[in-house]
């Protein structure tokens, strides 16, 4: 199996284990613990239209992984933040995704080289 297919399988396993859809994981991935973007800003980060992200936010609010509130400057604007439970789940998501078996099979010096290359292109 090639690296791409193995990586997709690994991602799928992580999301299934954490009971997240791809859209939910992408949103959580794009939020830092102390981050409070507007729904529009978060949609931009995720590369989707805000109307498409609103339902995902609502699902995560229902699971108590994110919270929303109106912005102080404009009550029509929704501000999104991770809850304590959301921060814990994000840590688990990052940890799970970082344990990619394809990459971990490389010797430590090759893993460092790959990391350096990825930092250069990111």
SVG drawing of the C-alpha trace seen along z (x, -y; Angstrom):
<svg xmlns="http://www.w3.org/2000/svg" viewBox="-28 -47 47 49">
<polyline fill="none" stroke="black" stroke-width="0.4" points="0.0,0.0 1.3,-3.5 1.9,-6.3 -1.2,-8.2 -3.5,-5.3 -2.0,-4.3 -2.3,-7.9 -5.9,-8.1 -6.6,-4.8 -4.9,-6.1 -6.8,-9.3 -10.1,-7.4 -9.2,-5.2 -8.4,-8.2 -11.7,-9.9 -13.7,-6.8 -12.0,-6.2 -12.8,-9.8 -16.3,-9.7 -15.7,-12.7 -16.7,-13.3 -14.0,-14.7 -15.7,-18.2 -15.8,-18.1 -12.2,-17.1 -11.2,-19.8 -12.9,-22.5 -11.4,-21.3 -8.0,-21.1 -8.3,-24.7 -9.1,-26.0 -6.4,-26.6 -7.3,-26.3 -7.5,-30.1 -8.8,-30.9 -12.1,-32.8 -12.7,-33.3 -15.9,-34.3 -17.8,-31.6 -16.9,-33.4 -13.2,-33.4 -13.3,-29.8 -15.0,-28.9 -12.2,-30.7 -9.6,-28.7 -11.5,-25.5 -11.9,-26.5 -15.7,-26.3 -18.7,-28.6 -20.0,-29.8 -23.4,-28.4 -21.9,-24.9 -19.9,-25.2 -22.8,-26.4 -24.3,-22.9 -21.0,-21.4 -20.6,-24.0 -24.1,-23.1 -23.2,-19.4 -20.1,-20.2 -22.1,-22.5 -24.5,-19.7 -21.5,-17.4 -20.2,-20.2 -16.9,-20.4 -17.4,-24.0 -19.3,-26.9 -20.6,-30.0 -21.6,-33.5 -22.6,-36.7 -19.7,-39.0 -19.7,-42.2 -19.3,-44.5 -22.2,-42.8 -24.7,-40.5 -25.3,-38.8 -21.7,-37.5 -21.1,-34.1 -17.8,-33.7 -16.6,-30.0 -14.3,-28.6 -13.3,-25.1 -14.7,-24.1 -12.5,-22.2 -13.7,-19.0 -13.0,-20.2 -9.4,-21.1 -8.9,-17.6 -10.4,-16.0 -8.2,-18.2 -5.1,-17.0 -6.2,-13.4 -6.9,-14.2 -3.4,-15.7 -1.8,-12.9 -3.6,-10.2 -2.8,-11.8 0.8,-12.3 1.3,-8.6 1.2,-7.8 2.5,-4.2 4.1,-4.9 6.2,-7.7 7.0,-6.0 8.5,-3.1 11.2,-5.5 14.5,-5.7 14.6,-8.7 17.0,-10.6 14.8,-10.2 11.7,-11.3 13.6,-14.5 14.5,-15.1 10.9,-14.6 9.8,-17.0 12.3,-19.7 11.0,-19.3 7.4,-19.6 8.2,-22.7 9.9,-24.3 6.9,-23.7 4.2,-24.6"/>
</svg>
